[in-house]
Amino acid sequence: MSSTNIQPGYQFASDNTAGVCPEAWAALEQANAGYAPGYGDDVWTAKAADLIRDWFECDCEVFFAFNGTAANSMVVSSLCQSYHSVICSDFAHLETDECGAPEFFSNGIKLLLTESDSGKLLPEEIDRLVGKRSDIHYPKPRVVSVTQATELGTVYTADELAAVCEAAKRQGLRVHIDGARFANAVVSLGVKPRAITHDVGVDVLCLGTTKLGAPVGDAVVFFDRDLAHEFDYRCKQAGQLASKMRYLAAPWVGLLEGDAWQKHTTHANNCAKRLAEGLLAIDGITLAHPTQANGVFVHLPDKIADHLLARGWHFYTFIGNAARFMCSWQTTDEEIDALIADVGFWSGDQQ
Protein backbone atom coordinates (compact mmCIF):
# COMPACT_ATOMS: atom_id res chain seq x y z
CA MET A 1 0.00 0.00 0.00
CA SER A 2 1.25 3.47 -0.92
CA SER A 3 1.76 6.33 1.49
CA THR A 4 -0.43 8.65 -0.62
CA ASN A 5 -4.03 8.79 -1.70
CA ILE A 6 -4.11 10.08 -5.28
CA GLN A 7 -6.94 10.19 -7.78
CA PRO A 8 -6.37 7.01 -9.83
CA GLY A 9 -5.55 7.58 -13.48
CA TYR A 10 -4.12 11.09 -13.16
CA GLN A 11 -2.40 12.02 -16.39
CA PHE A 12 1.18 13.21 -16.51
CA ALA A 13 1.41 11.54 -19.92
CA SER A 14 0.61 14.71 -21.85
CA ASP A 15 -0.46 18.32 -21.41
CA ASN A 16 -3.22 17.45 -23.87
CA THR A 17 -5.07 15.63 -21.10
CA ALA A 18 -5.90 18.88 -19.29
CA GLY A 19 -9.29 20.48 -19.73
CA VAL A 20 -10.14 23.82 -21.30
CA CYS A 21 -8.86 26.77 -19.27
CA PRO A 22 -11.47 29.25 -17.95
CA GLU A 23 -10.44 32.11 -20.26
CA ALA A 24 -10.74 30.01 -23.42
CA TRP A 25 -14.05 28.57 -22.20
CA ALA A 26 -15.47 32.02 -21.50
CA ALA A 27 -14.48 33.24 -24.97
CA LEU A 28 -16.14 30.22 -26.54
CA GLU A 29 -19.33 30.92 -24.63
CA GLN A 30 -19.35 34.49 -25.90
CA ALA A 31 -18.65 33.38 -29.46
CA ASN A 32 -21.54 30.93 -29.21
CA ALA A 33 -24.10 33.71 -28.70
CA GLY A 34 -26.22 34.39 -31.75
CA TYR A 35 -25.28 34.04 -35.40
CA ALA A 36 -21.96 34.66 -37.13
CA PRO A 37 -20.69 34.37 -40.71
CA GLY A 38 -18.94 31.12 -41.60
CA TYR A 39 -15.53 30.14 -42.97
CA GLY A 40 -13.58 32.78 -41.07
CA ASP A 41 -15.57 35.87 -42.07
CA ASP A 42 -16.56 36.53 -38.45
CA VAL A 43 -15.36 39.07 -35.90
CA TRP A 44 -13.79 36.43 -33.66
CA THR A 45 -11.46 35.16 -36.37
CA ALA A 46 -10.46 38.69 -37.32
CA LYS A 47 -9.84 39.61 -33.68
CA ALA A 48 -7.80 36.47 -33.00
CA ALA A 49 -5.61 37.11 -36.05
CA ASP A 50 -5.05 40.73 -34.98
CA LEU A 51 -4.13 39.64 -31.45
CA ILE A 52 -1.56 37.22 -32.85
CA ARG A 53 -0.13 40.05 -34.98
CA ASP A 54 0.07 42.23 -31.89
CA TRP A 55 1.72 39.40 -29.95
CA PHE A 56 4.47 39.12 -32.55
CA GLU A 57 4.58 42.85 -33.21
CA CYS A 58 4.48 42.42 -36.96
CA ASP A 59 2.06 42.32 -39.88
CA CYS A 60 2.10 38.53 -40.27
CA GLU A 61 -0.42 36.45 -42.21
CA VAL A 62 -2.48 34.16 -39.97
CA PHE A 63 -4.53 31.03 -40.72
CA PHE A 64 -6.31 28.65 -38.34
CA ALA A 65 -6.30 24.85 -38.55
CA PHE A 66 -7.81 22.06 -36.49
CA ASN A 67 -4.51 20.61 -35.26
CA GLY A 68 -0.74 20.73 -35.40
CA THR A 69 -0.27 17.74 -37.68
CA ALA A 70 -2.30 19.42 -40.41
CA ALA A 71 -0.70 22.81 -39.80
CA ASN A 72 2.85 21.48 -40.00
CA SER A 73 2.13 19.30 -43.00
CA MET A 74 0.35 22.04 -44.96
CA VAL A 75 3.21 24.45 -44.34
CA VAL A 76 5.87 21.97 -45.44
CA SER A 77 3.88 21.08 -48.53
CA SER A 78 3.40 24.75 -49.41
CA LEU A 79 7.15 25.45 -49.15
CA CYS A 80 8.30 22.36 -51.04
CA GLN A 81 7.87 20.55 -54.32
CA SER A 82 7.54 16.79 -54.03
CA TYR A 83 11.23 16.30 -54.93
CA HIS A 84 12.45 18.58 -52.12
CA SER A 85 13.59 17.64 -48.62
CA VAL A 86 13.29 19.08 -45.11
CA ILE A 87 16.27 19.14 -42.77
CA CYS A 88 15.34 18.47 -39.15
CA SER A 89 16.57 16.88 -35.95
CA ASP A 90 16.22 13.14 -35.46
CA PHE A 91 13.90 14.04 -32.56
CA ALA A 92 11.89 16.66 -34.47
CA HIS A 93 8.13 16.40 -34.08
CA LEU A 94 7.84 16.09 -37.87
CA GLU A 95 9.83 12.87 -37.62
CA THR A 96 8.70 11.30 -34.35
CA ASP A 97 4.99 12.10 -34.14
CA GLU A 98 3.36 12.89 -37.48
CA CYS A 99 2.90 9.37 -38.92
CA GLY A 100 4.34 10.43 -42.29
CA ALA A 101 1.81 13.27 -42.68
CA PRO A 102 4.38 15.78 -44.05
CA GLU A 103 5.34 13.30 -46.75
CA PHE A 104 1.68 12.50 -47.45
CA PHE A 105 0.51 16.13 -47.72
CA SER A 106 3.46 17.13 -49.90
CA ASN A 107 3.18 14.17 -52.27
CA GLY A 108 6.51 12.67 -51.33
CA ILE A 109 9.07 15.08 -49.78
CA LYS A 110 11.83 13.48 -47.72
CA LEU A 111 12.89 14.33 -44.18
CA LEU A 112 16.68 14.54 -43.88
CA LEU A 113 17.50 13.75 -40.26
CA THR A 114 20.49 14.89 -38.25
CA GLU A 115 21.83 13.94 -34.86
CA SER A 116 20.91 16.54 -32.28
CA ASP A 117 21.95 18.01 -28.96
CA SER A 118 19.09 17.20 -26.55
CA GLY A 119 16.66 17.50 -29.45
CA LYS A 120 18.18 20.68 -30.90
CA LEU A 121 19.27 20.88 -34.53
CA LEU A 122 22.90 21.90 -34.90
CA PRO A 123 23.58 24.65 -37.50
CA GLU A 124 26.64 22.88 -38.91
CA GLU A 125 24.45 19.92 -39.81
CA ILE A 126 22.55 22.12 -42.26
CA ASP A 127 25.74 22.87 -44.19
CA ARG A 128 26.75 19.21 -44.06
CA LEU A 129 23.48 17.88 -45.45
CA VAL A 130 23.18 20.53 -48.14
CA GLY A 131 26.79 19.92 -49.20
CA LYS A 132 26.54 16.16 -48.98
CA ARG A 133 25.26 15.82 -52.55
CA SER A 134 24.04 18.11 -55.29
CA ASP A 135 23.17 15.62 -58.01
CA ILE A 136 19.68 15.07 -59.38
CA HIS A 137 19.35 11.74 -57.57
CA TYR A 138 19.30 13.45 -54.15
CA PRO A 139 16.16 15.13 -52.74
CA LYS A 140 17.05 18.81 -52.87
CA PRO A 141 16.97 20.52 -49.44
CA ARG A 142 14.40 23.29 -49.32
CA VAL A 143 13.32 23.80 -45.68
CA VAL A 144 14.80 23.62 -42.20
CA SER A 145 12.34 22.69 -39.46
CA VAL A 146 12.89 23.05 -35.71
CA THR A 147 10.63 22.11 -32.81
CA GLN A 148 10.31 24.77 -30.09
CA ALA A 149 10.18 23.64 -27.30
CA THR A 150 11.77 20.38 -28.46
CA GLU A 151 10.36 16.89 -28.08
CA LEU A 152 12.87 16.39 -25.26
CA GLY A 153 11.68 19.39 -23.28
CA THR A 154 14.60 21.66 -24.15
CA VAL A 155 14.38 25.20 -25.52
CA TYR A 156 16.33 26.92 -28.30
CA THR A 157 17.70 30.28 -27.18
CA ALA A 158 17.43 33.29 -29.48
CA ASP A 159 21.13 32.96 -30.33
CA GLU A 160 20.75 29.27 -31.15
CA LEU A 161 17.80 29.96 -33.44
CA ALA A 162 19.67 32.83 -35.08
CA ALA A 163 22.55 30.47 -35.86
CA VAL A 164 20.15 27.92 -37.37
CA CYS A 165 18.45 30.60 -39.46
CA GLU A 166 21.77 32.04 -40.60
CA ALA A 167 22.95 28.63 -41.79
CA ALA A 168 19.61 28.01 -43.52
CA LYS A 169 19.55 31.37 -45.30
CA ARG A 170 23.15 30.93 -46.41
CA GLN A 171 22.02 27.79 -48.21
CA GLY A 172 18.85 29.38 -49.60
CA LEU A 173 16.49 27.44 -47.31
CA ARG A 174 13.28 28.51 -45.57
CA VAL A 175 12.88 28.10 -41.80
CA HIS A 176 9.79 26.57 -40.18
CA ILE A 177 9.09 26.24 -36.46
CA ASP A 178 6.81 23.57 -35.06
CA GLY A 179 5.57 25.48 -32.03
CA ALA A 180 3.15 23.20 -30.21
CA ARG A 181 4.74 24.45 -26.96
CA PHE A 182 6.08 27.73 -28.32
CA ALA A 183 4.50 29.77 -25.50
CA ASN A 184 6.29 27.60 -22.94
CA ALA A 185 9.57 28.45 -24.67
CA VAL A 186 8.76 32.18 -24.64
CA VAL A 187 8.13 32.11 -20.90
CA SER A 188 11.16 29.92 -20.24
CA LEU A 189 13.46 32.36 -22.03
CA GLY A 190 11.76 35.51 -20.71
CA VAL A 191 11.72 37.10 -24.17
CA LYS A 192 9.15 38.58 -26.51
CA PRO A 193 7.73 36.17 -29.11
CA ARG A 194 9.33 38.18 -31.90
CA ALA A 195 12.81 37.58 -30.42
CA ILE A 196 12.67 33.88 -31.32
CA THR A 197 10.80 34.16 -34.61
CA HIS A 198 10.97 36.88 -37.23
CA ASP A 199 13.72 38.83 -35.47
CA VAL A 200 16.12 35.93 -36.06
CA GLY A 201 14.90 34.97 -39.54
CA VAL A 202 12.08 32.45 -39.04
CA ASP A 203 9.74 32.38 -42.04
CA VAL A 204 6.71 30.55 -40.68
CA LEU A 205 5.51 29.22 -37.33
CA CYS A 206 2.86 26.64 -36.51
CA LEU A 207 1.59 27.98 -33.19
CA GLY A 208 -0.15 25.55 -30.86
CA THR A 209 -3.03 26.43 -28.57
CA THR A 210 -4.20 23.12 -27.05
CA LYS A 211 -1.19 22.99 -24.71
CA LEU A 212 -2.16 26.50 -23.57
CA GLY A 213 -5.63 25.40 -22.50
CA ALA A 214 -7.75 25.59 -25.65
CA PRO A 215 -9.94 22.67 -26.72
CA VAL A 216 -8.66 22.45 -30.31
CA GLY A 217 -6.81 24.38 -32.99
CA ASP A 218 -3.48 25.69 -34.24
CA ALA A 219 -2.51 28.93 -35.94
CA VAL A 220 -0.22 29.09 -38.95
CA VAL A 221 1.75 32.33 -38.82
CA PHE A 222 3.62 33.47 -41.93
CA PHE A 223 6.17 36.18 -41.10
CA ASP A 224 7.07 36.28 -44.79
CA ARG A 225 3.63 37.11 -46.21
CA ASP A 226 4.67 36.23 -49.77
CA LEU A 227 4.95 32.59 -48.69
CA ALA A 228 1.27 32.62 -47.71
CA HIS A 229 0.12 33.11 -51.32
CA GLU A 230 -2.93 30.84 -51.90
CA PHE A 231 -2.40 29.08 -48.57
CA ASP A 232 -6.13 29.55 -47.96
CA TYR A 233 -6.80 27.23 -50.89
CA ARG A 234 -4.47 24.65 -49.40
CA CYS A 235 -6.36 24.84 -46.11
CA LYS A 236 -9.65 24.25 -47.88
CA GLN A 237 -8.31 21.34 -49.93
CA ALA A 238 -6.85 19.71 -46.82
CA GLY A 239 -10.15 19.88 -44.94
CA GLN A 240 -8.84 22.55 -42.56
CA LEU A 241 -11.21 25.41 -43.42
CA ALA A 242 -13.67 25.30 -40.52
CA SER A 243 -17.22 26.24 -41.46
CA LYS A 244 -17.72 27.64 -37.94
CA MET A 245 -14.26 29.14 -37.70
CA ARG A 246 -15.16 31.26 -34.68
CA TYR A 247 -14.88 28.16 -32.48
CA LEU A 248 -11.25 27.72 -33.50
CA ALA A 249 -10.51 31.43 -33.17
CA ALA A 250 -12.32 32.41 -29.97
CA PRO A 251 -9.98 30.54 -27.57
CA TRP A 252 -7.10 32.60 -28.95
CA VAL A 253 -8.95 35.75 -27.96
CA GLY A 254 -9.47 34.44 -24.43
CA LEU A 255 -5.81 33.48 -24.10
CA LEU A 256 -4.14 36.49 -25.73
CA GLU A 257 -6.42 39.40 -24.81
CA GLY A 258 -5.15 39.41 -21.23
CA ASP A 259 -2.28 37.59 -19.57
CA ALA A 260 -3.88 34.13 -19.54
CA TRP A 261 -1.34 32.62 -21.94
CA GLN A 262 1.55 33.82 -19.79
CA LYS A 263 -0.10 32.85 -16.52
CA HIS A 264 -0.84 29.31 -17.64
CA THR A 265 2.51 28.62 -19.31
CA THR A 266 4.42 30.06 -16.36
CA HIS A 267 2.42 27.78 -14.08
CA ALA A 268 3.07 24.70 -16.22
CA ASN A 269 6.80 25.46 -16.47
CA ASN A 270 7.05 26.04 -12.71
CA CYS A 271 5.24 22.78 -12.04
CA ALA A 272 7.79 20.95 -14.19
CA LYS A 273 10.64 22.53 -12.22
CA ARG A 274 9.01 21.51 -8.94
CA LEU A 275 8.51 17.96 -10.17
CA ALA A 276 12.06 17.66 -11.50
CA GLU A 277 13.56 18.86 -8.24
CA GLY A 278 11.45 16.42 -6.24
CA LEU A 279 12.26 13.43 -8.44
CA LEU A 280 15.98 14.15 -8.57
CA ALA A 281 16.10 14.19 -4.76
CA ILE A 282 15.25 10.48 -4.81
CA ASP A 283 18.08 7.91 -5.09
CA GLY A 284 18.22 6.07 -8.40
CA ILE A 285 16.57 8.76 -10.52
CA THR A 286 18.63 10.85 -12.92
CA LEU A 287 17.74 13.60 -15.36
CA ALA A 288 17.72 12.57 -19.03
CA HIS A 289 17.45 16.10 -20.43
CA PRO A 290 17.39 19.60 -18.92
CA THR A 291 13.95 20.72 -17.69
CA GLN A 292 13.47 23.97 -19.61
CA ALA A 293 9.76 24.03 -20.43
CA ASN A 294 6.83 22.02 -19.05
CA GLY A 295 8.21 18.51 -19.51
CA VAL A 296 10.38 16.40 -17.19
CA PHE A 297 12.50 13.60 -18.67
CA VAL A 298 14.11 11.22 -16.19
CA HIS A 299 15.69 7.80 -16.11
CA LEU A 300 13.36 5.87 -13.84
CA PRO A 301 14.21 2.40 -12.43
CA ASP A 302 11.87 -0.24 -13.84
CA LYS A 303 10.48 -1.23 -10.45
CA ILE A 304 9.45 2.34 -9.64
CA ALA A 305 7.93 2.82 -13.10
CA ASP A 306 5.93 -0.40 -12.83
CA HIS A 307 4.57 0.52 -9.40
CA LEU A 308 3.59 4.02 -10.53
CA LEU A 309 1.69 2.59 -13.48
CA ALA A 310 -0.02 0.08 -11.19
CA ARG A 311 -1.05 2.95 -8.92
CA GLY A 312 -2.78 4.68 -11.82
CA TRP A 313 -0.19 7.29 -12.74
CA HIS A 314 0.03 7.87 -16.49
CA PHE A 315 3.28 8.84 -18.19
CA TYR A 316 5.18 7.89 -21.32
CA THR A 317 8.46 6.03 -21.61
CA PHE A 318 9.67 6.49 -25.15
CA ILE A 319 12.45 8.61 -26.69
CA GLY A 320 15.80 7.45 -25.34
CA ASN A 321 13.97 5.14 -22.93
CA ALA A 322 13.39 8.07 -20.58
CA ALA A 323 10.16 8.54 -18.62
CA ARG A 324 8.33 11.71 -19.66
CA PHE A 325 6.11 13.64 -17.24
CA MET A 326 4.23 16.61 -18.70
CA CYS A 327 2.72 19.44 -16.67
CA SER A 328 -0.14 21.68 -17.79
CA TRP A 329 -2.08 24.76 -16.78
CA GLN A 330 -4.26 22.43 -14.68
CA THR A 331 -1.50 20.62 -12.78
CA THR A 332 -1.55 21.24 -9.02
CA ASP A 333 1.15 21.20 -6.38
CA GLU A 334 -0.83 18.52 -4.57
CA GLU A 335 -0.68 16.21 -7.59
CA ILE A 336 3.04 16.78 -7.98
CA ASP A 337 3.67 16.13 -4.30
CA ALA A 338 1.56 12.97 -4.41
CA LEU A 339 3.55 11.63 -7.38
CA ILE A 340 6.87 12.42 -5.70
CA ALA A 341 5.67 10.76 -2.49
CA ASP A 342 4.69 7.61 -4.39
CA VAL A 343 8.07 7.53 -6.15
CA GLY A 344 9.84 7.98 -2.83
CA PHE A 345 7.74 5.26 -1.23
CA TRP A 346 8.55 2.67 -3.88
CA SER A 347 12.18 3.73 -3.98
CA GLY A 348 12.42 3.08 -0.24
CA ASP A 349 10.59 -0.25 -0.68
CA GLN A 350 13.43 -1.44 -2.91
CA GLN A 351 16.04 -0.95 -0.26
Number of C-alpha atoms within 10 A of each C-alpha: 8 14 12 13 12 17 12 12 12 16 21 24 18 17 23 19 17 20 16 20 21 15 23 24 19 16 20 23 13 12 19 13 8 6 8 16 12 14 14 21 14 17 15 24 25 16 17 26 22 18 17 22 17 13 14 20 13 13 14 21 21 24 22 26 27 17 20 24 21 22 27 30 21 24 27 29 21 17 20 20 15 17 17 20 22 27 25 28 28 19 25 25 23 25 17 13 12 16 11 17 20 25 20 14 19 21 14 18 24 20 23 19 18 20 14 15 14 17 26 27 28 19 17 12 19 26 14 11 16 19 11 10 12 12 8 8 8 13 19 22 26 22 24 26 27 26 29 30 27 27 20 26 24 25 27 22 17 18 12 17 27 21 17 27 25 18 19 26 16 11 16 13 21 23 26 27 24 26 25 28 26 27 24 29 28 25 21 21 18 10 13 13 18 18 19 25 22 20 14 18 23 27 21 29 28 31 25 24 26 23 27 30 29 27 19 19 21 26 26 26 26 23 24 16 14 9 16 21 11 10 18 15 11 17 19 13 10 15 11 21 20 17 12 16 22 28 21 25 31 27 32 30 24 23 26 18 16 11 11 20 24 17 14 23 27 22 21 26 25 19 26 25 20 16 24 22 15 17 24 15 12 16 11 12 16 17 17 18 18 17 22 23 32 29 32 30 26 22 19 21 15 9 12 21 19 13 17 18 13 12 19 14 20 19 18 16 16 9 13 11 13 20 20 23 22 26 30 27 24 17 20 14 13 10 17 20 17 17 23 21 19 23 23 19 18 19 18 12 10 8 5
